Amino acid sequence: MRFAGELPRPGGGTLLDRTTLTPLPDGRVRQVIEQSRDGGNSWHAWEGVYTRQPRAPACANRDFDFWVGSWDLVVRAPPAPGQPWAEAKGTNQIDSTYAGCVIEEHFRADGPGGFWQGHSVSAFQNGKWRQTWVDDSGSFLAFIGGWDGKQLELRGEPRQENGKTIVMRMVFSDISRDKLHWSWERSEDRGHAFVPAMTIDYQRHGGGPR
């Protein structure tokens, strides 16, 4: 490929300029730049060779990829505080986006207690997974955590409630290619002991991860 044209000279007149790019068999590219001050009778040339640098993955940590895919859900929770636990069906679509740097969740469930839906984004920063969740009840929740043995745990920010320090966490466990268990748990003693408030059993819908 060749580009050619004329460049104005500071002292007046023009300078002929042409650049030639040649692909080399090994994937490099040779660039030759030529210039003439005498209308093309003689040329001064110099050249360089470009070597493509291998692109390092933007986000090397992919240990949340087990979650990626389309899932059928069984959601279990009390429909309202103090009521017996009930069961409902749901779906969750998890996508790896932005060159694998972000895990996006699109959640929908028929209950318990009526239809609800939400969305989360997760990213690995400074050695920890961080997730933000929003839903159709107006929730805005932030979590941070990582792997503890064979399970992934993300904890929410502590909050005060009736004089107690409440900590909520989500736990991904019993993880295999096509199944996993998710538990939403509550602690009223600053995170020492947790009691499940909701559980979700995942079953992969159709083939493997997208």
Backbone as JSON Lines, residues from 0, in Angstrom:
{"i":0,"aa":"M","n":[0.85,-1.18,0.0],"ca":[0.0,0.0,0.0],"c":[0.89,1.23,0.0]}
{"i":1,"aa":"R","n":[0.56,2.19,-0.89],"ca":[1.4,3.38,-1.0],"c":[0.53,4.63,-0.9]}
{"i":2,"aa":"F","n":[1.03,5.61,-0.11],"ca":[0.43,6.93,-0.01],"c":[1.42,7.93,-0.58]}
{"i":3,"aa":"A","n":[0.96,8.86,-1.38],"ca":[1.85,9.85,-1.99],"c":[1.17,11.2,-2.01]}
{"i":4,"aa":"G","n":[2.0,12.25,-1.87],"ca":[1.46,13.6,-1.91],"c":[2.58,14.62,-1.88]}
{"i":5,"aa":"E","n":[2.19,15.9,-1.71],"ca":[3.14,17.0,-1.67],"c":[3.03,17.71,-0.32]}
{"i":6,"aa":"L","n":[4.18,18.08,0.24],"ca":[4.24,18.81,1.49],"c":[4.84,20.18,1.26]}
{"i":7,"aa":"P","n":[4.28,21.23,1.82],"ca":[4.88,22.56,1.66],"c":[6.2,22.67,2.41]}
{"i":8,"aa":"R","n":[7.19,23.34,1.81],"ca":[8.48,23.56,2.45],"c":[8.49,24.93,3.12]}
{"i":9,"aa":"P","n":[9.1,25.03,4.32],"ca":[9.1,26.32,5.03],"c":[9.68,27.47,4.21]}
{"i":10,"aa":"G","n":[10.68,27.16,3.37],"ca":[11.31,28.21,2.57],"c":[10.65,28.45,1.23]}
{"i":11,"aa":"G","n":[9.54,27.77,0.97],"ca":[8.86,27.89,-0.3],"c":[9.0,26.64,-1.14]}
{"i":12,"aa":"G","n":[8.1,26.43,-2.06],"ca":[8.11,25.25,-2.89],"c":[7.46,24.06,-2.18]}
{"i":13,"aa":"T","n":[7.61,22.88,-2.8],"ca":[6.99,21.67,-2.25],"c":[8.0,20.55,-2.14]}
{"i":14,"aa":"L","n":[7.63,19.59,-1.3],"ca":[8.44,18.39,-1.08],"c":[7.59,17.19,-1.44]}
{"i":15,"aa":"L","n":[8.07,16.36,-2.36],"ca":[7.33,15.15,-2.7],"c":[7.53,14.12,-1.59]}
{"i":16,"aa":"D","n":[6.44,13.48,-1.19],"ca":[6.5,12.53,-0.08],"c":[5.69,11.29,-0.45]}
{"i":17,"aa":"R","n":[6.25,10.11,-0.18],"ca":[5.51,8.88,-0.4],"c":[5.89,7.86,0.69]}
{"i":18,"aa":"T","n":[4.89,7.11,1.11],"ca":[5.06,6.09,2.14],"c":[4.54,4.77,1.6]}
{"i":19,"aa":"T","n":[5.33,3.71,1.75],"ca":[4.95,2.39,1.28],"c":[4.93,1.41,2.45]}
{"i":20,"aa":"L","n":[3.81,0.71,2.61],"ca":[3.64,-0.3,3.65],"c":[3.59,-1.67,2.98]}
{"i":21,"aa":"T","n":[4.46,-2.59,3.46],"ca":[4.53,-3.92,2.86],"c":[4.39,-4.98,3.95]}
{"i":22,"aa":"P","n":[3.37,-5.85,3.89],"ca":[3.27,-6.93,4.87],"c":[4.35,-7.97,4.63]}
{"i":23,"aa":"L","n":[4.99,-8.43,5.69],"ca":[6.04,-9.44,5.6],"c":[5.47,-10.81,5.96]}
{"i":24,"aa":"P","n":[6.1,-11.88,5.49],"ca":[5.54,-13.23,5.71],"c":[5.37,-13.59,7.19]}
{"i":25,"aa":"D","n":[6.21,-13.03,8.06],"ca":[6.14,-13.39,9.47],"c":[5.15,-12.54,10.26]}
{"i":26,"aa":"G","n":[4.34,-11.73,9.57],"ca":[3.33,-10.92,10.24],"c":[3.76,-9.5,10.54]}
{"i":27,"aa":"R","n":[5.06,-9.19,10.36],"ca":[5.51,-7.83,10.57],"c":[5.15,-6.96,9.36]}
{"i":28,"aa":"V","n":[5.31,-5.65,9.5],"ca":[5.02,-4.71,8.41],"c":[6.23,-3.8,8.21]}
{"i":29,"aa":"R","n":[6.7,-3.7,6.97],"ca":[7.82,-2.82,6.62],"c":[7.27,-1.51,6.1]}
{"i":30,"aa":"Q","n":[7.77,-0.4,6.68],"ca":[7.36,0.93,6.24],"c":[8.56,1.66,5.66]}
{"i":31,"aa":"V","n":[8.42,2.17,4.43],"ca":[9.46,2.96,3.77],"c":[8.91,4.34,3.48]}
{"i":32,"aa":"I","n":[9.59,5.37,3.99],"ca":[9.2,6.76,3.74],"c":[10.26,7.39,2.84]}
{"i":33,"aa":"E","n":[9.81,7.99,1.73],"ca":[10.72,8.58,0.75],"c":[10.3,10.03,0.5]}
{"i":34,"aa":"Q","n":[11.31,10.9,0.37],"ca":[11.04,12.3,0.09],"c":[12.02,12.81,-0.98]}
{"i":35,"aa":"S","n":[11.48,13.68,-1.84],"ca":[12.29,14.26,-2.93],"c":[12.14,15.78,-2.9]}
{"i":36,"aa":"R","n":[13.29,16.47,-2.99],"ca":[13.28,17.93,-3.03],"c":[13.48,18.48,-4.44]}
{"i":37,"aa":"D","n":[13.67,17.56,-5.4],"ca":[13.97,18.03,-6.76],"c":[12.97,17.49,-7.77]}
{"i":38,"aa":"G","n":[11.72,17.39,-7.36],"ca":[10.68,16.98,-8.3],"c":[10.69,15.52,-8.65]}
{"i":39,"aa":"G","n":[11.37,14.7,-7.87],"ca":[11.36,13.27,-8.13],"c":[12.6,12.74,-8.81]}
{"i":40,"aa":"N","n":[13.6,13.6,-9.07],"ca":[14.83,13.12,-9.71],"c":[15.67,12.29,-8.75]}
{"i":41,"aa":"S","n":[15.64,12.64,-7.46],"ca":[16.36,11.87,-6.45],"c":[15.5,11.8,-5.2]}
{"i":42,"aa":"W","n":[15.72,10.73,-4.44],"ca":[14.88,10.47,-3.25],"c":[15.76,10.16,-2.06]}
{"i":43,"aa":"H","n":[15.36,10.68,-0.91],"ca":[15.98,10.31,0.36],"c":[14.99,9.41,1.1]}
{"i":44,"aa":"A","n":[15.48,8.26,1.55],"ca":[14.56,7.28,2.12],"c":[15.04,6.8,3.48]}
{"i":45,"aa":"W","n":[14.08,6.42,4.33],"ca":[14.36,5.7,5.56],"c":[13.21,4.73,5.82]}
{"i":46,"aa":"E","n":[13.49,3.74,6.62],"ca":[12.5,2.7,6.78],"c":[12.46,2.2,8.22]}
{"i":47,"aa":"G","n":[11.4,1.48,8.54],"ca":[11.23,0.84,9.83],"c":[10.38,-0.4,9.68]}
{"i":48,"aa":"V","n":[10.46,-1.31,10.64],"ca":[9.68,-2.54,10.64],"c":[8.84,-2.58,11.91]}
{"i":49,"aa":"Y","n":[7.54,-2.82,11.76],"ca":[6.6,-2.89,12.87],"c":[6.36,-4.35,13.26]}
{"i":50,"aa":"T","n":[6.46,-4.63,14.54],"ca":[6.15,-5.95,15.07],"c":[4.99,-5.83,16.05]}
{"i":51,"aa":"R","n":[3.94,-6.59,15.79],"ca":[2.75,-6.52,16.64],"c":[3.05,-7.14,18.01]}
{"i":52,"aa":"Q","n":[2.75,-6.4,19.06],"ca":[2.94,-6.91,20.41],"c":[1.74,-7.76,20.81]}
{"i":53,"aa":"P","n":[1.99,-8.93,21.43],"ca":[0.86,-9.73,21.88],"c":[0.04,-8.97,22.9]}
{"i":54,"aa":"R","n":[-1.27,-9.03,22.72],"ca":[-2.16,-8.29,23.61],"c":[-2.46,-9.11,24.86]}
{"i":55,"aa":"A","n":[-2.08,-8.55,26.0],"ca":[-2.38,-9.23,27.25],"c":[-3.87,-9.13,27.54]}
{"i":56,"aa":"P","n":[-4.46,-10.16,28.11],"ca":[-5.89,-10.08,28.45],"c":[-6.14,-8.88,29.34]}
{"i":57,"aa":"A","n":[-7.21,-8.14,29.03],"ca":[-7.52,-6.96,29.83],"c":[-7.86,-7.35,31.26]}
{"i":58,"aa":"C","n":[-8.54,-8.47,31.42],"ca":[-8.95,-8.92,32.75],"c":[-8.62,-10.41,32.86]}
{"i":59,"aa":"A","n":[-7.52,-10.68,33.52],"ca":[-7.02,-12.05,33.55],"c":[-7.8,-12.94,34.51]}
{"i":60,"aa":"N","n":[-8.43,-12.36,35.54],"ca":[-9.16,-13.17,36.52],"c":[-10.52,-13.55,35.95]}
{"i":61,"aa":"R","n":[-10.71,-14.84,35.7],"ca":[-11.97,-15.32,35.11],"c":[-12.65,-16.35,36.01]}
{"i":62,"aa":"D","n":[-12.38,-16.29,37.33],"ca":[-12.91,-17.33,38.2],"c":[-14.37,-17.12,38.58]}
{"i":63,"aa":"F","n":[-15.04,-16.13,37.97],"ca":[-16.49,-15.98,38.1],"c":[-17.21,-16.51,36.86]}
{"i":64,"aa":"D","n":[-16.44,-17.02,35.89],"ca":[-17.04,-17.48,34.64],"c":[-17.92,-18.71,34.81]}
{"i":65,"aa":"F","n":[-17.81,-19.41,35.94],"ca":[-18.7,-20.55,36.18],"c":[-20.16,-20.12,36.15]}
{"i":66,"aa":"W","n":[-20.42,-18.85,36.41],"ca":[-21.79,-18.32,36.5],"c":[-22.35,-17.95,35.13]}
{"i":67,"aa":"V","n":[-21.49,-17.81,34.13],"ca":[-21.91,-17.32,32.82],"c":[-22.79,-18.35,32.12]}
{"i":68,"aa":"G","n":[-23.91,-17.9,31.55],"ca":[-24.8,-18.78,30.81],"c":[-26.25,-18.46,31.08]}
{"i":69,"aa":"S","n":[-27.14,-19.3,30.56],"ca":[-28.58,-19.18,30.77],"c":[-29.01,-20.23,31.78]}
{"i":70,"aa":"W","n":[-29.75,-19.82,32.79],"ca":[-30.09,-20.7,33.9],"c":[-31.59,-20.72,34.17]}
{"i":71,"aa":"D","n":[-32.09,-21.89,34.53],"ca":[-33.43,-22.04,35.11],"c":[-33.28,-22.12,36.62]}
{"i":72,"aa":"L","n":[-34.17,-21.46,37.34],"ca":[-34.02,-21.31,38.77],"c":[-35.21,-21.88,39.54]}
{"i":73,"aa":"V","n":[-34.93,-22.35,40.74],"ca":[-35.94,-22.63,41.74],"c":[-35.62,-21.74,42.93]}
{"i":74,"aa":"V","n":[-36.5,-20.76,43.18],"ca":[-36.29,-19.76,44.23],"c":[-37.13,-20.16,45.45]}
{"i":75,"aa":"R","n":[-36.51,-20.18,46.62],"ca":[-37.22,-20.51,47.86],"c":[-36.99,-19.4,48.87]}
{"i":76,"aa":"A","n":[-38.11,-18.88,49.43],"ca":[-38.04,-17.81,50.42],"c":[-39.43,-17.61,51.01]}
{"i":77,"aa":"P","n":[-39.55,-16.94,52.16],"ca":[-40.87,-16.57,52.66],"c":[-41.48,-15.49,51.76]}
{"i":78,"aa":"P","n":[-42.75,-15.62,51.36],"ca":[-43.38,-14.56,50.54],"c":[-43.41,-13.22,51.25]}
{"i":79,"aa":"A","n":[-43.46,-13.24,52.58],"ca":[-43.45,-12.03,53.4],"c":[-42.86,-12.4,54.75]}
{"i":80,"aa":"P","n":[-42.33,-11.43,55.49],"ca":[-41.74,-11.74,56.8],"c":[-42.7,-12.5,57.7]}
{"i":81,"aa":"G","n":[-42.19,-13.58,58.3],"ca":[-42.99,-14.37,59.22],"c":[-43.81,-15.46,58.58]}
{"i":82,"aa":"Q","n":[-43.88,-15.5,57.25],"ca":[-44.66,-16.52,56.57],"c":[-43.79,-17.76,56.28]}
{"i":83,"aa":"P","n":[-44.43,-18.92,56.08],"ca":[-43.68,-20.13,55.72],"c":[-42.97,-19.96,54.38]}
{"i":84,"aa":"W","n":[-41.89,-20.7,54.22],"ca":[-41.15,-20.63,52.97],"c":[-42.01,-21.18,51.83]}
{"i":85,"aa":"A","n":[-41.86,-20.56,50.65],"ca":[-42.56,-20.99,49.44],"c":[-41.56,-21.1,48.31]}
{"i":86,"aa":"E","n":[-42.03,-21.62,47.19],"ca":[-41.14,-21.9,46.05],"c":[-41.69,-21.26,44.79]}
{"i":87,"aa":"A","n":[-40.79,-20.77,43.93],"ca":[-41.19,-20.16,42.66],"c":[-40.12,-20.45,41.62]}
{"i":88,"aa":"K","n":[-40.52,-20.31,40.37],"ca":[-39.6,-20.51,39.25],"c":[-39.02,-19.17,38.81]}
{"i":89,"aa":"G","n":[-37.84,-19.24,38.19],"ca":[-37.22,-18.04,37.68],"c":[-36.19,-18.35,36.62]}
{"i":90,"aa":"T","n":[-35.59,-17.32,36.08],"ca":[-34.5,-17.46,35.1],"c":[-33.42,-16.44,35.42]}
{"i":91,"aa":"N","n":[-32.22,-16.73,34.98],"ca":[-31.12,-15.79,35.14],"c":[-30.21,-15.91,33.93]}
{"i":92,"aa":"Q","n":[-29.93,-14.78,33.31],"ca":[-29.01,-14.72,32.19],"c":[-27.75,-14.0,32.64]}
{"i":93,"aa":"I","n":[-26.61,-14.71,32.58],"ca":[-25.35,-14.15,33.03],"c":[-24.42,-14.04,31.82]}
{"i":94,"aa":"D","n":[-23.9,-12.84,31.57],"ca":[-23.04,-12.6,30.41],"c":[-21.7,-12.03,30.85]}
{"i":95,"aa":"S","n":[-20.66,-12.46,30.15],"ca":[-19.33,-11.88,30.32],"c":[-19.16,-10.8,29.26]}
{"i":96,"aa":"T","n":[-18.99,-9.55,29.68],"ca":[-18.97,-8.42,28.76],"c":[-17.71,-7.59,28.95]}
{"i":97,"aa":"Y","n":[-17.53,-6.62,28.05],"ca":[-16.38,-5.71,28.1],"c":[-15.06,-6.48,28.22]}
{"i":98,"aa":"A","n":[-14.83,-7.33,27.22],"ca":[-13.58,-8.1,27.11],"c":[-13.35,-8.99,28.33]}
{"i":99,"aa":"G","n":[-14.44,-9.45,28.94],"ca":[-14.33,-10.33,30.1],"c":[-14.11,-9.61,31.41]}
{"i":100,"aa":"C","n":[-14.15,-8.28,31.39],"ca":[-13.9,-7.51,32.61],"c":[-15.13,-7.38,33.5]}
{"i":101,"aa":"V","n":[-16.32,-7.63,32.94],"ca":[-17.55,-7.42,33.69],"c":[-18.43,-8.65,33.55]}
{"i":102,"aa":"I","n":[-19.04,-9.08,34.66],"ca":[-20.05,-10.13,34.66],"c":[-21.4,-9.46,34.9]}
{"i":103,"aa":"E","n":[-22.34,-9.62,33.94],"ca":[-23.65,-8.97,34.04],"c":[-24.73,-10.01,34.28]}
{"i":104,"aa":"E","n":[-25.62,-9.69,35.2],"ca":[-26.71,-10.58,35.59],"c":[-28.06,-9.93,35.26]}
{"i":105,"aa":"H","n":[-28.97,-10.73,34.65],"ca":[-30.34,-10.3,34.38],"c":[-31.28,-11.35,34.98]}
{"i":106,"aa":"F","n":[-31.85,-11.02,36.12],"ca":[-32.61,-11.97,36.94],"c":[-34.11,-11.68,36.84]}
{"i":107,"aa":"R","n":[-34.91,-12.76,36.76],"ca":[-36.37,-12.66,36.78],"c":[-36.91,-13.86,37.56]}
{"i":108,"aa":"A","n":[-37.94,-13.61,38.37],"ca":[-38.57,-14.7,39.12],"c":[-40.04,-14.41,39.32]}
{"i":109,"aa":"D","n":[-40.84,-15.48,39.35],"ca":[-42.28,-15.35,39.54],"c":[-42.67,-15.16,41.0]}
{"i":110,"aa":"G","n":[-41.73,-15.27,41.91],"ca":[-42.02,-15.13,43.33],"c":[-40.84,-15.63,44.13]}
{"i":111,"aa":"P","n":[-41.09,-16.07,45.37],"ca":[-42.35,-16.03,46.1],"c":[-42.81,-14.6,46.39]}
{"i":112,"aa":"G","n":[-44.13,-14.44,46.47],"ca":[-44.71,-13.14,46.77],"c":[-44.93,-12.25,45.58]}
{"i":113,"aa":"G","n":[-44.9,-12.81,44.36],"ca":[-45.14,-12.02,43.17],"c":[-43.9,-11.82,42.33]}
{"i":114,"aa":"F","n":[-44.12,-11.43,41.07],"ca":[-43.03,-11.28,40.12],"c":[-42.06,-10.2,40.58]}
{"i":115,"aa":"W","n":[-40.74,-10.46,40.37],"ca":[-39.73,-9.45,40.63],"c":[-38.54,-9.7,39.73]}
{"i":116,"aa":"Q","n":[-37.74,-8.66,39.53],"ca":[-36.58,-8.77,38.65],"c":[-35.5,-7.8,39.1]}
{"i":117,"aa":"G","n":[-34.25,-8.13,38.7],"ca":[-33.13,-7.29,39.08],"c":[-31.95,-7.48,38.16]}
{"i":118,"aa":"H","n":[-30.94,-6.67,38.38],"ca":[-29.76,-6.65,37.51],"c":[-28.53,-6.39,38.37]}
{"i":119,"aa":"S","n":[-27.44,-7.08,38.07],"ca":[-26.18,-6.81,38.79],"c":[-25.02,-6.76,37.82]}
{"i":120,"aa":"V","n":[-23.96,-6.07,38.24],"ca":[-22.69,-6.08,37.52],"c":[-21.6,-6.41,38.53]}
{"i":121,"aa":"S","n":[-20.65,-7.25,38.12],"ca":[-19.55,-7.67,38.99],"c":[-18.24,-7.46,38.26]}
{"i":122,"aa":"A","n":[-17.21,-7.05,39.0],"ca":[-15.88,-6.85,38.43],"c":[-14.84,-7.19,39.49]}
{"i":123,"aa":"F","n":[-13.68,-7.63,39.03],"ca":[-12.57,-8.0,39.92],"c":[-11.64,-6.82,40.03]}
{"i":124,"aa":"Q","n":[-11.53,-6.25,41.24],"ca":[-10.71,-5.08,41.46],"c":[-9.91,-5.23,42.74]}
{"i":125,"aa":"N","n":[-8.6,-4.96,42.68],"ca":[-7.73,-4.97,43.86],"c":[-7.84,-6.27,44.66]}
{"i":126,"aa":"G","n":[-7.88,-7.39,43.93],"ca":[-7.87,-8.69,44.57],"c":[-9.2,-9.16,45.12]}
{"i":127,"aa":"K","n":[-10.28,-8.43,44.87],"ca":[-11.6,-8.8,45.36],"c":[-12.64,-8.68,44.25]}
{"i":128,"aa":"W","n":[-13.69,-9.51,44.36],"ca":[-14.85,-9.32,43.49],"c":[-15.77,-8.29,44.11]}
{"i":129,"aa":"R","n":[-16.25,-7.38,43.28],"ca":[-17.18,-6.34,43.72],"c":[-18.43,-6.41,42.85]}
{"i":130,"aa":"Q","n":[-19.58,-6.35,43.49],"ca":[-20.84,-6.45,42.77],"c":[-21.79,-5.35,43.23]}
{"i":131,"aa":"T","n":[-22.54,-4.81,42.28],"ca":[-23.61,-3.87,42.57],"c":[-24.92,-4.43,42.03]}
{"i":132,"aa":"W","n":[-25.96,-4.42,42.87],"ca":[-27.27,-4.99,42.52],"c":[-28.33,-3.89,42.6]}
{"i":133,"aa":"V","n":[-29.22,-3.86,41.59],"ca":[-30.4,-3.0,41.6],"c":[-31.6,-3.84,41.19]}
{"i":134,"aa":"D","n":[-32.81,-3.47,41.66],"ca":[-33.99,-4.25,41.28],"c":[-35.23,-3.37,41.26]}
{"i":135,"aa":"D","n":[-36.37,-4.0,40.94],"ca":[-37.61,-3.25,40.76],"c":[-38.29,-2.86,42.06]}
{"i":136,"aa":"S","n":[-37.66,-3.15,43.2],"ca":[-38.17,-2.65,44.47],"c":[-37.4,-1.41,44.93]}
{"i":137,"aa":"G","n":[-36.45,-0.96,44.11],"ca":[-35.67,0.22,44.45],"c":[-34.39,-0.09,45.2]}
{"i":138,"aa":"S","n":[-34.05,-1.36,45.32],"ca":[-32.82,-1.72,46.04],"c":[-31.58,-1.27,45.27]}
{"i":139,"aa":"F","n":[-30.58,-0.85,46.01],"ca":[-29.25,-0.56,45.47],"c":[-28.27,-1.09,46.5]}
{"i":140,"aa":"L","n":[-27.63,-2.23,46.21],"ca":[-26.8,-2.93,47.17],"c":[-25.4,-3.15,46.6]}
{"i":141,"aa":"A","n":[-24.4,-3.03,47.45],"ca":[-23.01,-3.23,47.05],"c":[-22.42,-4.37,47.87]}
{"i":142,"aa":"F","n":[-21.61,-5.21,47.19],"ca":[-21.02,-6.38,47.83],"c":[-19.54,-6.47,47.48]}
{"i":143,"aa":"I","n":[-18.79,-7.16,48.33],"ca":[-17.39,-7.39,48.08],"c":[-17.0,-8.73,48.69]}
{"i":144,"aa":"G","n":[-16.1,-9.46,48.02],"ca":[-15.68,-10.74,48.57],"c":[-14.84,-11.53,47.6]}
{"i":145,"aa":"G","n":[-14.83,-12.84,47.81],"ca":[-14.03,-13.71,46.96],"c":[-14.2,-15.15,47.36]}
{"i":146,"aa":"W","n":[-13.28,-15.98,46.92],"ca":[-13.37,-17.42,47.14],"c":[-12.91,-17.79,48.54]}
{"i":147,"aa":"D","n":[-13.66,-18.68,49.16],"ca":[-13.31,-19.26,50.45],"c":[-13.41,-20.77,50.28]}
{"i":148,"aa":"G","n":[-12.28,-21.39,49.93],"ca":[-12.31,-22.81,49.63],"c":[-13.05,-23.07,48.34]}
{"i":149,"aa":"K","n":[-14.12,-23.86,48.4],"ca":[-14.88,-24.23,47.21],"c":[-16.12,-23.37,47.0]}
{"i":150,"aa":"Q","n":[-16.28,-22.3,47.76],"ca":[-17.44,-21.44,47.58],"c":[-17.02,-19.99,47.45]}
{"i":151,"aa":"L","n":[-17.87,-19.22,46.77],"ca":[-17.62,-17.8,46.57],"c":[-18.58,-17.04,47.47]}
{"i":152,"aa":"E","n":[-18.04,-16.13,48.27],"ca":[-18.85,-15.37,49.22],"c":[-18.68,-13.88,48.97]}
{"i":153,"aa":"L","n":[-19.81,-13.16,48.84],"ca":[-19.81,-11.71,48.71],"c":[-20.64,-11.14,49.85]}
{"i":154,"aa":"R","n":[-20.08,-10.18,50.59],"ca":[-20.78,-9.59,51.72],"c":[-21.19,-8.16,51.43]}
{"i":155,"aa":"G","n":[-22.37,-7.8,51.96],"ca":[-22.84,-6.44,51.82],"c":[-22.29,-5.54,52.91]}
{"i":156,"aa":"E","n":[-22.55,-4.26,52.76],"ca":[-22.1,-3.29,53.74],"c":[-22.92,-3.42,55.02]}
{"i":157,"aa":"P","n":[-22.28,-3.45,56.19],"ca":[-23.03,-3.53,57.44],"c":[-23.97,-2.34,57.6]}
{"i":158,"aa":"R","n":[-25.12,-2.58,58.22],"ca":[-26.07,-1.5,58.48],"c":[-26.67,-1.67,59.87]}
{"i":159,"aa":"Q","n":[-27.16,-0.6,60.42],"ca":[-27.77,-0.62,61.74],"c":[-29.29,-0.8,61.61]}
{"i":160,"aa":"E","n":[-29.81,-1.71,62.43],"ca":[-31.25,-1.99,62.4],"c":[-31.69,-2.38,63.81]}
{"i":161,"aa":"N","n":[-32.53,-1.53,64.42],"ca":[-33.03,-1.78,65.78],"c":[-31.91,-2.06,66.77]}
{"i":162,"aa":"G","n":[-30.84,-1.29,66.65],"ca":[-29.73,-1.42,67.58],"c":[-28.78,-2.56,67.28]}
{"i":163,"aa":"K","n":[-29.0,-3.28,66.19],"ca":[-28.15,-4.39,65.83],"c":[-27.38,-4.07,64.55]}
{"i":164,"aa":"T","n":[-26.19,-4.66,64.42],"ca":[-25.41,-4.52,63.19],"c":[-25.73,-5.7,62.29]}
{"i":165,"aa":"I","n":[-26.42,-5.4,61.19],"ca":[-26.88,-6.43,60.26],"c":[-25.89,-6.55,59.1]}
{"i":166,"aa":"V","n":[-25.52,-7.78,58.79],"ca":[-24.66,-8.05,57.63],"c":[-25.37,-9.09,56.77]}
{"i":167,"aa":"M","n":[-25.47,-8.79,55.47],"ca":[-26.05,-9.74,54.52],"c":[-24.94,-10.27,53.62]}
{"i":168,"aa":"R","n":[-25.07,-11.52,53.21],"ca":[-24.09,-12.08,52.3],"c":[-24.78,-13.02,51.3]}
{"i":169,"aa":"M","n":[-24.14,-13.22,50.16],"ca":[-24.55,-14.24,49.21],"c":[-23.43,-15.26,49.11]}
{"i":170,"aa":"V","n":[-23.81,-16.52,48.98],"ca":[-22.83,-17.6,48.93],"c":[-23.14,-18.49,47.73]}
{"i":171,"aa":"F","n":[-22.18,-18.65,46.83],"ca":[-22.27,-19.59,45.72],"c":[-21.55,-20.87,46.15]}
{"i":172,"aa":"S","n":[-22.25,-22.01,46.11],"ca":[-21.65,-23.26,46.57],"c":[-22.14,-24.42,45.7]}
{"i":173,"aa":"D","n":[-21.6,-25.62,45.97],"ca":[-21.95,-26.83,45.22],"c":[-21.89,-26.56,43.71]}
{"i":174,"aa":"I","n":[-20.81,-25.95,43.28],"ca":[-20.69,-25.47,41.91],"c":[-20.19,-26.58,40.99]}
{"i":175,"aa":"S","n":[-20.94,-26.84,39.93],"ca":[-20.49,-27.74,38.87],"c":[-20.8,-27.06,37.54]}
{"i":176,"aa":"R","n":[-20.51,-27.74,36.44],"ca":[-20.72,-27.13,35.13],"c":[-22.16,-26.73,34.91]}
{"i":177,"aa":"D","n":[-23.12,-27.55,35.34],"ca":[-24.52,-27.34,35.01],"c":[-25.41,-27.05,36.21]}
{"i":178,"aa":"K","n":[-24.84,-27.0,37.41],"ca":[-25.65,-26.73,38.6],"c":[-24.85,-25.89,39.59]}
{"i":179,"aa":"L","n":[-25.57,-25.16,40.42],"ca":[-24.96,-24.51,41.57],"c":[-26.06,-24.11,42.54]}
{"i":180,"aa":"H","n":[-25.65,-23.86,43.77],"ca":[-26.58,-23.44,44.82],"c":[-26.19,-22.04,45.27]}
{"i":181,"aa":"W","n":[-27.19,-21.16,45.43],"ca":[-26.97,-19.78,45.87],"c":[-27.8,-19.55,47.11]}
{"i":182,"aa":"S","n":[-27.2,-18.91,48.11],"ca":[-27.9,-18.66,49.36],"c":[-27.73,-17.21,49.77]}
{"i":183,"aa":"W","n":[-28.85,-16.59,50.14],"ca":[-28.87,-15.2,50.64],"c":[-29.07,-15.28,52.15]}
{"i":184,"aa":"E","n":[-28.09,-14.78,52.91],"ca":[-28.06,-15.05,54.35],"c":[-27.92,-13.77,55.15]}
{"i":185,"aa":"R","n":[-28.46,-13.82,56.39],"ca":[-28.51,-12.64,57.26],"c":[-27.82,-12.94,58.59]}
{"i":186,"aa":"S","n":[-27.04,-11.97,59.04],"ca":[-26.39,-12.07,60.33],"c":[-26.78,-10.86,61.18]}
{"i":187,"aa":"E","n":[-27.1,-11.12,62.45],"ca":[-27.42,-10.05,63.38],"c":[-26.34,-9.88,64.44]}
{"i":188,"aa":"D","n":[-25.18,-10.54,64.25],"ca":[-24.09,-10.43,65.22],"c":[-22.78,-10.02,64.54]}
{"i":189,"aa":"R","n":[-22.89,-9.06,63.62],"ca":[-21.73,-8.49,62.92],"c":[-21.03,-9.48,62.0]}
{"i":190,"aa":"G","n":[-21.74,-10.5,61.53],"ca":[-21.18,-11.41,60.55],"c":[-20.55,-12.65,61.1]}
{"i":191,"aa":"H","n":[-20.83,-13.0,62.37],"ca":[-20.26,-14.23,62.94],"c":[-21.1,-15.46,62.59]}
{"i":192,"aa":"A","n":[-22.41,-15.33,62.7],"ca":[-23.32,-16.45,62.38],"c":[-24.37,-15.95,61.4]}
{"i":193,"aa":"F","n":[-24.68,-16.79,60.39],"ca":[-25.63,-16.4,59.35],"c":[-26.79,-17.38,59.3]}
{"i":194,"aa":"V","n":[-27.98,-16.84,58.96],"ca":[-29.2,-17.64,58.79],"c":[-29.71,-17.39,57.37]}
{"i":195,"aa":"P","n":[-30.01,-18.46,56.59],"ca":[-30.51,-18.26,55.23],"c":[-31.84,-17.5,55.21]}
{"i":196,"aa":"A","n":[-31.95,-16.53,54.29],"ca":[-33.2,-15.8,54.08],"c":[-33.81,-16.1,52.72]}
{"i":197,"aa":"M","n":[-33.02,-16.66,51.83],"ca":[-33.49,-17.07,50.5],"c":[-32.46,-18.02,49.92]}
{"i":198,"aa":"T","n":[-32.91,-19.01,49.16],"ca":[-32.0,-19.89,48.44],"c":[-32.46,-20.01,47.0]}
{"i":199,"aa":"I","n":[-31.51,-20.24,46.11],"ca":[-31.82,-20.44,44.69],"c":[-30.99,-21.61,44.19]}
{"i":200,"aa":"D","n":[-31.65,-22.58,43.59],"ca":[-30.95,-23.68,42.92],"c":[-30.94,-23.41,41.42]}
{"i":201,"aa":"Y","n":[-29.75,-23.45,40.85],"ca":[-29.53,-23.17,39.43],"c":[-29.41,-24.47,38.66]}
{"i":202,"aa":"Q","n":[-30.03,-24.51,37.49],"ca":[-29.86,-25.59,36.52],"c":[-29.62,-24.95,35.16]}
{"i":203,"aa":"R","n":[-28.5,-25.28,34.53],"ca":[-28.19,-24.64,33.25],"c":[-29.24,-24.97,32.21]}
{"i":204,"aa":"H","n":[-29.65,-23.95,31.47],"ca":[-30.7,-24.09,30.45],"c":[-30.03,-24.33,29.08]}
{"i":205,"aa":"G","n":[-30.18,-25.52,28.54],"ca":[-29.59,-25.83,27.22],"c":[-28.07,-25.85,27.28]}
{"i":206,"aa":"G","n":[-27.31,-26.05,26.33],"ca":[-25.86,-26.15,26.18],"c":[-25.0,-25.53,27.25]}
{"i":207,"aa":"G","n":[-23.8,-25.17,26.89],"ca":[-22.82,-24.65,27.82],"c":[-22.88,-23.15,27.92]}
{"i":208,"aa":"P","n":[-21.87,-22.56,28.58],"ca":[-21.83,-21.11,28.73],"c":[-21.76,-20.39,27.39]}
{"i":209,"aa":"R","n":[-22.34,-19.19,27.35],"ca":[-22.27,-18.36,26.15],"c":[-20.95,-17.66,26.05]}
